[in-house]
Structure formats: C-alpha cells, structure tokens
Amino acid sequence: MPLNDLQDAKEQVRQAVDIVDLIGGYMALRRQGRNFVGLCPWHDDSRPSLQVNPERQSFKCYVCDIGGDVFSFIMRTEGLEFREALEMLAERAGIALTPTKNSGQPSQFDRRNLLAVMAWAEREFHQCLLHDPAAEGARQYLADRGINSESVERFHLGYSPEEWDWLLRRAQAAEFSGEVLERVGLVLRRDSGGFYDRFRGRLLFSIRDALARPIAFGGRVLPGAVSSSPERTEAKYINSPETPLFSKGTQLYALDLARDAISKEQGLVVMEGYTDVIMAHQYGINNAVAVLGTALGEKHIPLVRRFTDSITLVLDGDEAGQRRTLQILDDLLALFVAHEIDLRILSLPTGADPCDVISSQGSEAFQQRLNKSLDALDYKIDAVTKGLASAPGTHRSALAVEELLGTLARALPTSARSTSRALLREQQVLSRLSRQFVVGEGTLRSRLAAVRQDHSSHPTRRSQDQDAPTHEKATPLAAWERELVEMIIHHPNVLAELSDHLTEQDIPHDVCREIFETSLELMHAGQIPTFDQLMLASDEAAVKNLLVDCDESGREKAESDLQQRVSDLLALLAKQKQSVRHQAAVTEISQKTLNPGDEDLALSAIFQDLKRKDESQRRQAGYAPTDG
C-alpha cells in the first residue's frame, strides 16, 4: 500500500472506531469528568488507573506509563503488529483496505509468514485425517466419540502419523525451513542436529485465534496406540509450546466459532476439553469454548470482555478438578467482580464430562443444567458448608464461616461495595450465613470488616505470570524536551521559530527526536503537525505514548505566556549548547590534544561566554555592566 494510501486508511479507521467503544469492549469503563476510567489490564489495578479521553481518542495509564490510540491499544492487547491491528480495526469499521505490495523479501520469521506456516500445517494435518490410511485409527476414535464429519470439517481436525519426519518432508517440498517450523512449535530440535515432528501419532485439534487464524495445536494420543519409542511414556494430551503466535493463558479454544453465538446467547460457556466443545457445538450449544491446559484467569479477561460479561464455567464430575477450582475460586471471584463479569458454575455428576452428558442426554437436558448453574459465590458457600447445615456451633462450622468471610472479603472488597449490586449481594450472603450458622448478622459484619482490613494490609501476591510487564530503562526525558513536545502539540505555529535554533542532533531522547523530525516533515509538506497528525504519522507505541502524555500535561499550561515559554526554551537550549562546547574544550585541553594557539582560542572562547553570562545576570539583578 503506498504511503499516502496508508495514511488515508489509518485516518479513516481512527475516525470510524470510537476508542471508548473499543476499550469498553475489553473492560468496564465509567465516566469521570471529561474522561472515562477503567481498571488497567497491564498491572494489578484497583483505583482504576486507565484513563480514556474521547475528545482526543487516546488512552493512558500513568502507573504503567502506557498510552496511545486505538491502534496502540489493539497492538498491545492482542499482541499484533501494526498492519494486523489496522486490518482488525478496519474490519470492525467496515472499511476495505488496499492490499499491501511486498517490497523486498520478508524474513521467514515474519509474523505473516509464521501464520502462513500454521495455516499450511493445519491443511496438511486435516487432509491426512481425511484420506491417509495411517489415520484410520483416528477416524475410528472420532466415530466412537460420536463426532461427525461436519464437525471434523468445521473444527479443522487433523492427524499426524507416527513418523519422525512426516511434516518435515512436506515442509521441505513447500520450502519451509526446519527453523521456522521450530519457531511455531511444530518440530523439536535433536541433540545430534536436525529436527523431528512434535505431534507424531496424535489426533490434532487446531487452535485458532479470534480472527480464525491457526496459531497452535493440541494433540491427543489415540487409545491403544503404540509409540515409536516404547520406552518413553506419552502424555495423553500435549499443546503447542509458547510461540510468537500462541500463549495458552490468553486464548480460548473455538472462540472464533463461538463469537456470534456468544452475542446471541449473551454469555460464554467455558469447558475443559476439546471434545467437550466439539460435541457442544454439534448439538447446537454454539457459545461453548475451552481453556487450553490452564485455569481460567486474569489474562483471559481482555479476550472475554470483548464478547460478553457473563461466563458459565462447566466442571467435569472429577473430584480432583473440582477441588482445584475451589482453591482458585476466591481469586476468580475477586477478578471477575473487579471487571464486572458475572461468573456462574455448573458442576456435573461424578464421573461425567460435557461430551458424555450431551451425547447421551441431548442438548436440551444440558441446557437445563446450564440454566440451573449457580452463582460462583453460592457455589463456594454450598461446597464449604456441605454437611454442616445441621451442626452449627462446631469447630468445623467456625472454620467454614471464617473461610467464607475471607471469600466475601476478596470477592467484594471495600472498593467494589459502593455499587448497589455489590451491597445487595453482601447482605444476601451475610443473611444466609447468619441463618445457617445461627450467628448474628452484626457479629458477621464486624468480623468481615476485620478480615477486609487484614487483607488490605497483607495483599495477596500475584503469581509470576500475572505480574505487570517490565519496561527497559530508556534515556530519561529532560524537562526541556517535554516542553518542546508540548509546544509542538498545542502551539505548532512556533515550530518554525524553534527549528531555526534547534536541530535533530541537539535532542538526546530518541522518541522526542523522532517527534521533532516528524513535525518538521509535516511542516515542510505544508501540513500542520497537530496531535492527530502526529498520532497518525507514527506506528511506534513509544511515540504515541509520549504524545498522549505531553498532550495531557500541555493542557495544564494553556493560560501561560507562550512567547515567554519560547524565549525560556531557546535560552535553555543556548545554555545547553554552550555547556556542551565548554565540556568538549575542557576535555581537549586536559588531554592536550590542541596545539598552543588553538588552546588559547578555546580558553578565550570559554572566558568570553562566562563574561557574557555574568553581565547578563548583573543586568537582571539591576547592576551596570563592568569593563572587566
């Protein structure tokens, strides 16, 4: 796409996509003055700290120092490159983009090439399942599980034969290197050199992102299969490793197929297994998805919030699995309440999973079970008080009450209780506990306040994979560089005067220098370097972040004397250049790199500069200059 066409496309998309609607699809926002605010998804936030400016169509979290526009938000949240973010937002806005014309040979590790490799592999595995005699066992397994041919096609199921280099041989013919297959997790590297297929002898479930692009695979060993290495114990299921395309904690299986049904049903059903989801869709429960070898957690929140604020978590009739869910339920409740997502739980009978229940009882019976799912807080209360209803006053009852008050304190912290919904929920829970354990509501409320106080003074430490992103230390932004960017954004008419005294080489900070250079390019092209023009001119997150930051801080100086600010900035720049000259001269003199004549000239120049500075200071103080 030519540069002018790209700029036009960016401007069209930016004008068509409202940033409040976009970010509001990922998290709950509320109005605060002229802005909207929400919980920042990039750090452990409770304030909330993320500010969204509808006038400027920008966002900023000052805690994380992350900000930008609609493109920046999508790139960071979805892990996309700029072109992918542009395409995603253009599709959202109904804007047709001109296809890009590749200039030069792209790297084999370019994201688009990695996606192409995964799409190719998905086709290879799928065709193998459909037609290869080696896949007969996989086809029989699917038939035995009741998965029909339509589902095989719809979910792009595949098979990898029990061969060490089945995919590698085909990749060579398709001109994909072993290194690029390794990068996307399709092969493993041998200690002795070379590669071998990762998923050999497995039924494959294609994992796609929300845009229906293959990004990973889940592989299942077939029952009774004989491994090519009998001495090695095979895991029943393996997933692709973490790759540039795939992070298991941020994706949900079959979300691409479920998104329309999620909107229609106004809710998401989260299951534990691939075949559970396939059977659910096969029977018309099309809003079903599955987690990918990890528990539902914080990193799923931005993905879920794009589509719904209601989730039903379906638990297999497996005591160990239900126990694990209880262990993380307090964290889940606190997380979902903070993001205003309703969480319900359906626990299946012992030994049952959704695939078996749906195939044996039908979708209507399963839907009835979904309709009877419990609010997550009620589920926790039922699980903890099971068998204690008729034994109030015992030690076990006291422990149960204490645990449930801890759950309530985490799920409905002080910051969340200001909403009428939260207050009502708290009252309902306390009333229930009071009746069941024969304890006064006042006593329970006092103890709850104490538990909340204890939690606030000893906050739960977040797990390592949920920590806020770390940022490399960059060159600090000097006060005069911030002032420069603020004036360019809010008073672009002074740029010509500033450029007479300032060059790109005078600006140490990389991002500030890039903004200055872009501003000059726009000015020389006859365009005014406004905030909107500068935001459109760059695809760099750091540039957009600094522009948003300086846009906000520059507003606070709207009533100040502009000409005085310009004079002060130019004086500061002159002083800085003089200091640089002096330092360079002193270094040369100390290192004796100058001949005597040049050394005298350098000393004289320093002396004259200092004399002029002294005279200037005396004039400002009201003294007459001296002859020295």
C-alpha positions in Angstrom: 0.0 0.0 0.0 1.6 3.4 -1.0 2.4 5.8 1.9 -0.4 8.2 1.1 -3.0 5.4 0.8 -1.7 4.0 4.2 -2.1 7.4 5.9 -5.6 7.8 4.4 -6.5 4.3 5.6 -5.2 5.0 9.1 -7.1 8.3 9.3 -10.4 6.6 8.1 -10.1 3.8 10.6 -9.1 6.1 13.5 -12.1 8.3 12.8 -14.5 5.4 12.4 -13.5 3.5 15.6 -14.5 5.2 18.8 -11.9 4.5 21.4 -14.4 4.4 24.3 -16.5 1.7 22.5 -13.3 -0.2 21.6 -11.7 -0.3 25.1 -15.2 -0.7 26.7 -15.4 -4.0 24.9 -12.4 -5.2 26.8 -13.1 -3.8 30.2 -15.7 -2.0 32.2 -15.4 1.8 31.8 -17.2 4.6 33.7 -17.3 8.3 33.1 -15.1 10.5 35.3 -15.3 14.2 34.3 -14.4 14.6 30.6 -12.8 11.2 30.5 -13.7 7.5 31.1 -11.7 5.3 33.6 -11.3 1.6 34.0 -9.0 -1.0 35.6 -5.7 -1.1 33.8 -5.1 -4.6 32.3 -1.3 -4.3 32.5 -0.8 -4.0 36.2 -2.6 -5.1 39.4 -5.0 -2.2 39.4 -7.8 -1.3 41.9 -8.0 2.5 41.5 -8.9 2.5 38.5 -5.9 3.9 36.7 -6.6 3.7 33.0 -7.9 7.0 31.5 -9.7 7.1 28.2 -10.0 10.5 26.5 -13.0 10.5 24.0 -12.1 14.0 22.7 -8.5 13.1 21.8 -9.4 9.4 21.1 -6.5 8.4 23.3 -5.8 6.3 26.5 -3.2 6.5 29.2 -2.2 4.6 32.4 0.3 6.8 34.3 1.1 3.9 36.6 2.4 1.7 33.7 3.4 4.7 31.6 1.4 3.1 28.7 -0.7 5.2 26.4 -1.7 5.7 22.7 -4.7 5.5 20.4 -6.9 2.7 19.1 -4.0 1.1 17.1 -1.7 1.1 20.2 -4.4 -0.4 22.3 -5.1 -3.3 19.9 -1.4 -3.9 19.2 -0.7 -4.3 23.0 -3.8 -6.1 24.0 -3.9 -8.6 21.1 -0.2 -8.9 20.6 -0.4 -7.7 17.0 1.9 -5.8 14.6 0.6 -2.5 13.3 -0.7 -3.9 9.9 -2.7 -6.6 11.7 -4.1 -4.1 14.1 -5.1 -1.8 11.2 -6.8 -4.7 9.4 -8.6 -5.8 12.5 -9.9 -2.3 13.2 -10.8 -1.7 9.5 -12.8 -4.9 9.5 -14.6 -3.7 12.7 -15.4 -0.4 11.0 -16.4 -1.9 7.6 -13.5 -0.2 5.7 -11.9 -2.0 2.8 -8.1 -1.8 2.7 -5.9 -1.8 -0.3 -3.8 -5.0 -0.4 -0.1 -4.4 0.6 2.6 -4.8 -2.1 5.6 -6.5 -0.6 8.8 -4.7 -1.1 11.8 -7.0 -0.8 12.0 -10.5 0.6 10.3 -10.7 4.1 12.1 -12.7 6.9 11.0 -16.3 7.3 10.2 -15.4 10.9 8.0 -12.5 9.9 4.6 -12.9 11.7 2.7 -13.2 8.5 5.0 -16.0 7.4 4.6 -17.8 10.7 0.8 -17.5 10.3 1.1 -18.9 6.8 3.2 -21.9 8.1 0.5 -22.7 10.6 -2.3 -22.5 8.0 -0.3 -24.8 5.8 0.3 -27.3 8.6 -3.4 -27.2 9.5 -4.3 -28.2 5.9 -1.7 -30.9 5.8 -2.9 -32.5 9.1 -6.5 -32.2 8.0 -6.0 -33.9 4.7 -4.1 -36.6 6.4 -7.0 -37.3 8.8 -9.5 -37.3 5.9 -7.6 -39.5 3.4 -4.4 -41.2 4.7 -4.7 -44.9 5.6 -2.4 -44.2 8.6 -5.2 -42.1 10.1 -7.8 -44.9 10.2 -7.4 -45.3 14.0 -8.0 -41.5 14.4 -11.1 -41.6 12.2 -12.4 -44.6 14.2 -11.8 -42.8 17.5 -13.8 -39.8 16.4 -16.7 -42.0 15.2 -16.7 -43.8 18.5 -16.9 -40.5 20.4 -19.8 -39.5 18.1 -18.0 -36.7 16.4 -19.5 -36.4 12.8 -17.8 -35.4 9.6 -19.3 -31.9 9.7 -17.6 -31.3 13.0 -14.3 -32.7 11.6 -14.5 -30.1 8.8 -15.8 -27.2 11.0 -13.1 -27.6 13.6 -10.3 -28.4 11.1 -9.3 -31.6 13.0 -6.2 -33.4 11.8 -3.8 -36.2 12.3 0.0 -36.5 12.4 1.2 -40.0 11.5 3.6 -41.9 13.8 6.7 -40.9 11.8 9.6 -38.8 12.8 9.7 -36.6 9.8 6.3 -36.8 8.1 5.7 -33.0 8.4 9.4 -32.1 7.8 9.4 -33.8 4.4 6.3 -31.9 3.3 7.7 -28.7 4.7 10.8 -29.2 2.6 8.7 -29.5 -0.5 6.7 -26.4 0.5 10.0 -24.5 1.1 9.5 -24.0 4.8 12.7 -24.5 6.8 13.0 -26.6 10.0 13.9 -23.4 11.8 10.6 -21.8 11.0 8.7 -24.9 12.0 10.6 -24.9 15.3 9.6 -21.3 15.8 5.9 -22.1 15.7 6.3 -25.3 17.8 5.6 -27.9 15.1 9.0 -29.7 15.4 11.7 -30.2 18.1 15.4 -30.0 17.7 17.6 -33.1 18.0 20.6 -33.1 20.3 22.6 -34.5 17.5 21.4 -31.9 15.0 18.3 -31.6 12.8 14.6 -31.7 13.8 11.8 -34.2 14.3 8.0 -33.9 14.3 6.4 -32.8 17.7 2.9 -34.2 17.2 3.6 -37.6 15.7 0.9 -40.3 16.2 -1.7 -37.8 17.5 -5.1 -36.6 16.7 -4.8 -32.9 16.3 -7.1 -30.1 17.4 -6.5 -26.8 15.6 -6.3 -23.8 18.0 -7.3 -20.6 16.2 -7.4 -17.0 17.4 -10.5 -14.9 17.5 -9.8 -14.0 13.8 -9.9 -17.7 12.9 -6.2 -17.9 12.1 -4.4 -21.2 13.2 -1.9 -20.4 15.9 -1.3 -23.7 17.7 -2.4 -27.3 18.0 -3.5 -29.6 20.7 -2.6 -33.3 20.2 -4.2 -36.4 21.7 -2.6 -39.9 21.7 -5.1 -42.5 20.4 -6.3 -45.1 22.9 -4.2 -48.3 22.5 -1.7 -46.6 20.2 1.9 -48.0 20.2 4.6 -45.3 20.5 7.5 -45.2 18.1 9.6 -45.1 21.3 8.1 -47.8 23.7 10.5 -46.8 26.5 9.0 -43.3 26.6 5.8 -42.5 28.5 3.5 -40.4 26.3 1.4 -37.7 27.8 -2.3 -38.1 26.8 -2.5 -34.5 25.6 0.1 -32.0 24.6 -0.3 -28.5 23.3 2.0 -26.3 21.2 4.6 -24.5 23.4 4.5 -20.7 23.9 5.4 -19.2 20.5 5.3 -15.7 18.9 1.8 -16.6 17.8 0.5 -18.5 20.9 0.2 -18.0 24.6 -2.1 -20.6 26.3 -3.2 -18.2 29.0 -4.6 -15.7 26.6 -6.6 -17.9 24.2 -9.7 -20.0 24.3 -10.4 -23.0 22.0 -13.1 -22.4 19.4 -13.7 -18.8 20.3 -13.7 -18.0 16.5 -16.6 -20.3 16.0 -18.5 -19.2 19.2 -18.3 -15.5 18.9 -21.7 -15.0 17.1 -23.5 -17.4 19.5 -21.9 -15.6 22.5 -23.5 -12.4 21.3 -26.9 -14.1 20.7 -26.9 -16.0 24.0 -25.4 -13.1 25.9 -23.0 -15.5 27.6 -20.0 -17.7 27.3 -19.8 -21.4 28.4 -16.3 -22.5 29.3 -15.4 -26.2 29.3 -12.3 -28.2 30.0 -11.7 -30.3 26.9 -11.6 -30.1 23.1 -14.1 -32.9 22.5 -16.5 -31.3 25.1 -16.6 -28.2 23.0 -16.9 -30.0 19.7 -19.8 -32.1 21.0 -21.5 -29.0 22.4 -21.4 -27.2 19.0 -22.5 -30.4 17.2 -25.6 -30.4 19.4 -26.3 -26.6 19.0 -24.6 -25.2 22.1 -22.5 -22.9 20.0 -21.3 -20.5 22.7 -19.0 -23.1 24.2 -15.2 -22.7 24.3 -12.4 -24.4 26.3 -9.4 -23.4 28.2 -6.0 -24.6 27.0 -4.3 -26.6 29.6 -4.5 -23.7 32.2 -7.2 -22.4 34.5 -9.4 -19.5 33.6 -7.5 -16.5 34.8 -6.6 -12.8 34.5 -5.1 -13.0 31.1 -8.3 -14.2 29.7 -10.2 -11.2 30.9 -9.4 -8.8 27.9 -10.4 -11.5 25.5 -13.6 -12.4 27.3 -14.7 -8.8 27.8 -14.7 -8.2 24.0 -17.7 -10.5 23.7 -19.6 -10.8 26.9 -19.9 -10.0 30.6 -21.3 -13.4 31.6 -19.5 -16.7 31.9 -20.6 -20.2 33.0 -17.7 -22.5 34.0 -18.6 -26.1 33.4 -16.7 -28.6 35.7 -16.3 -32.2 35.0 -17.6 -34.7 37.6 -14.0 -35.1 38.7 -13.4 -34.6 42.4 -9.8 -33.5 42.0 -10.7 -31.0 39.3 -13.5 -29.5 41.4 -11.1 -29.3 44.4 -8.6 -27.3 42.2 -11.4 -24.9 41.2 -12.3 -24.3 44.8 -8.7 -23.5 45.5 -8.6 -20.7 42.9 -12.3 -19.6 43.2 -11.6 -16.7 45.6 -9.1 -15.2 43.1 -11.5 -15.8 40.2 -14.4 -14.1 42.1 -12.3 -11.1 43.0 -11.0 -10.8 39.5 -14.4 -11.1 37.8 -16.2 -8.8 40.2 -13.5 -6.1 39.6 -14.1 -6.4 35.9 -17.9 -6.6 36.2 -18.2 -10.1 34.8 -20.9 -12.4 36.1 -19.4 -15.9 36.9 -21.6 -19.0 37.3 -20.6 -22.6 37.8 -22.1 -25.9 36.6 -20.8 -29.0 38.3 -21.6 -32.2 36.5 -22.3 -35.6 38.2 -19.4 -37.7 39.4 -17.5 -39.3 36.5 -19.3 -37.3 33.8 -17.9 -34.8 31.3 -19.8 -32.5 29.0 -19.2 -34.6 25.9 -20.7 -37.7 27.5 -23.7 -35.8 29.1 -24.5 -34.0 25.8 -24.2 -37.1 23.6 -26.3 -39.3 26.0 -28.9 -36.8 27.2 -29.1 -34.3 24.3 -28.7 -30.5 24.2 -32.0 -29.7 25.8 -31.1 -31.6 29.0 -27.7 -30.0 29.1 -29.2 -26.5 28.5 -31.5 -27.1 31.5 -28.4 -27.9 33.6 -26.8 -24.6 32.4 -29.9 -22.7 33.4 -29.6 -24.1 36.9 -25.9 -23.2 37.2 -25.0 -21.5 40.5 -23.6 -18.0 41.0 -19.9 -18.7 41.8 -20.3 -17.3 45.3 -23.2 -19.5 46.1 -21.3 -22.4 44.7 -18.4 -21.7 47.1 -20.8 -21.5 50.0 -22.5 -24.8 49.1 -19.1 -26.5 48.8 -17.8 -25.2 52.1 -21.0 -25.8 54.1 -21.7 -29.2 52.7 -22.7 -31.5 55.6 -22.6 -28.6 58.1 -26.2 -27.4 57.9 -27.3 -29.3 60.9 -24.3 -28.8 63.1 -24.0 -25.1 63.9 -21.5 -24.1 66.7 -18.9 -26.8 66.0 -15.3 -26.2 65.2 -15.8 -27.2 61.6 -18.6 -24.7 61.3 -16.4 -21.9 62.8 -13.7 -22.7 60.2 -16.3 -22.7 57.4 -17.7 -19.3 58.5 -14.1 -17.9 58.6 -13.3 -19.2 55.1 -16.5 -17.8 53.6 -15.9 -14.4 55.2 -12.5 -14.5 53.6 -14.1 -15.3 50.3 -16.5 -12.5 50.6 -13.8 -10.0 51.6 -11.8 -11.0 48.4 -14.8 -11.1 46.1 -16.4 -7.9 47.3 -13.6 -5.7 48.6 -14.3 -2.2 50.0 -13.7 -0.6 46.6 -16.4 -2.7 45.0 -19.1 -2.3 47.7 -20.1 1.2 46.6 -22.4 -0.3 43.9 -25.9 -1.2 44.9 -25.5 -4.7 43.3 -22.4 -5.4 45.5 -24.1 -4.2 48.7 -27.2 -6.3 48.0 -25.0 -9.4 47.3 -23.1 -8.9 50.6 -26.4 -8.6 52.5 -27.7 -11.8 50.9 -24.6 -13.8 51.8 -24.4 -12.5 55.4 -28.1 -13.2 55.9 -27.6 -16.8 54.6 -24.6 -17.4 56.9 -26.5 -15.9 59.8 -29.4 -18.3 59.3 -27.3 -21.4 58.6 -24.8 -21.0 61.4 -27.0 -19.2 64.0 -24.7 -16.2 64.2 -25.9 -12.6 64.4 -25.5 -10.5 61.2 -23.9 -7.8 63.3 -21.2 -10.2 64.5 -20.6 -11.4 61.0 -20.3 -7.9 59.6 -17.8 -6.9 62.3 -15.7 -9.9 61.6 -15.9 -9.2 57.8 -14.6 -5.7 58.4 -11.7 -7.1 60.3 -10.9 -9.6 57.6 -11.1 -6.9 54.9 -8.7 -4.8 57.0 -6.3 -7.7 57.3 -6.5 -8.4 53.5 -5.8 -4.7 52.7 -2.7 -4.7 55.0 -1.4 -8.0 53.6 -2.4 -8.1 49.9 -2.1 -11.3 48.1 1.0 -11.6 46.0 0.2 -12.1 42.3 1.7 -15.1 40.6 4.7 -14.5 38.3 2.9 -15.0 35.1 0.4 -12.3 36.1 2.9 -9.6 37.0 2.7 -6.3 35.2 5.0 -6.0 32.2 8.5 -4.7 32.9 9.9 -1.9 30.8 13.6 -1.4 29.8 15.1 1.8 31.2 15.3 4.3 28.4 17.1 7.7 28.3 15.2 10.0 30.7 13.1 12.7 29.1 14.6 16.1 30.0 12.2 18.8 31.2 13.0 21.0 28.1 12.3 18.0 25.8 8.9 17.6 27.3 8.3 21.4 26.9 9.3 21.1 23.3 6.8 18.3 22.5 4.1 20.1 24.5 4.6 23.3 22.4 4.6 21.4 19.1 1.3 19.7 20.0 -0.5 22.7 21.4 1.2 25.5 19.5 2.5 24.1 16.2 2.9 27.7 14.9 6.1 28.1 16.9 7.8 25.1 15.3 9.4 27.3 12.5 11.0 29.6 15.1 12.2 26.7 17.2 13.7 24.9 14.2 15.9 28.0 13.4 17.7 27.3 16.7 17.4 23.6 17.1 18.4 20.5 15.1 17.7 16.8 15.5 21.2 16.3 16.8 20.5 18.6 19.7 17.8 16.2 21.1 19.2 13.3 23.1 15.9 11.5 23.7 15.2 9.1 20.8 11.4 9.4 21.0 11.4 13.2 21.4 13.8 13.5 18.5 11.5 11.3 16.3 8.5 13.5 17.1 10.6 16.6 16.2 11.7 15.1 12.9 8.2 14.1 12.0 6.9 17.5 12.9 9.4 19.1 10.6 8.5 16.7 7.8 4.8 17.6 8.1 5.6 21.4 8.3 7.8 21.2 5.1 5.0 19.2 3.4 2.6 22.1 4.1 0.7 20.3 6.9 0.2 21.5 10.5 1.8 19.0 13.0 -1.3 18.7 15.2 -1.8 16.0 17.8 -4.0 14.0 15.4 -1.5 14.3 12.5 1.4 13.2 14.7 -0.5 10.2 16.1 -1.3 9.1 12.5 2.2 9.6 11.3 3.8 7.0 13.6 3.1 3.3 14.3 5.5 3.2 17.2 3.9 2.7 20.6 6.6 4.7 22.5 5.9 7.7 20.2 2.2 7.6 20.7 2.6 7.2 24.5 4.8 10.3 24.7 2.4 12.3 22.5 -0.6 11.4 24.8 1.5 12.2 27.9 2.6 15.6 26.6 -0.9 16.4 25.3 -2.3 16.0 28.8 0.5 17.8 30.6 0.5 20.6 27.9 -3.2 21.4 28.6 -2.3 22.5 32.1 -0.2 25.3 30.6 -2.9 26.6 28.3 -3.1 30.0 30.1 0.7 30.6 30.3 2.6 33.2 28.2 3.5 31.4 25.0 6.2 33.8 23.9 7.9 33.7 27.3 7.9 29.9 27.1 9.5 30.1 23.7 12.1 32.6 24.9 12.9 30.5 28.0 13.2 27.3 25.9 15.6 28.9 23.4 17.7 30.4 26.3 17.9 27.0 27.9 18.9 25.4 24.6 21.6 28.1 24.1 22.9 27.4 27.6 22.9 23.7 27.0 24.8 24.0 23.7 27.3 26.4 25.4 27.8 23.8 28.2 28.5 21.1 25.6 31.0 23.3 23.9 32.8 24.1 27.2 32.9 20.4 28.2 34.4 19.5 24.8 37.0 22.2 25.0 38.0 21.3 28.6 38.3 17.7 27.6 40.6 18.6 24.7 42.7 20.9 26.8 43.1 18.3 29.7 44.0 15.6 27.2 46.5 18.0 25.5 45.1 17.3 22.0 45.3 21.0 21.0 48.3 23.0 19.8 49.1 26.1 22.0 47.4 28.5 19.6 44.1 26.5 19.5 44.3 26.0 23.2 44.4 29.8 23.8 41.5 30.3 21.5 39.4 27.7 23.3 40.2 29.2 26.7 39.4 32.7 25.3 36.0 31.4 24.0 35.1 29.9 27.3 36.1 33.1 29.1 34.0 35.3 26.8 31.0 33.0 27.3 31.3 33.2 31.0 31.8 37.0 30.9 28.6 37.4 28.8 26.7 35.2 31.2 28.0 37.3 34.2 26.9 40.5 32.5 23.5 39.1 31.7 23.0 38.1 35.3 24.1 41.5 36.6 21.7 43.3 34.2 18.9 41.1 35.5 19.9 42.0 39.1 19.9 45.7 38.3 23.7 46.3 38.2 25.6 48.1 35.5 28.0 46.0 33.4 31.7 46.4 34.1 34.6 46.7 31.7 36.2 43.6 33.4 
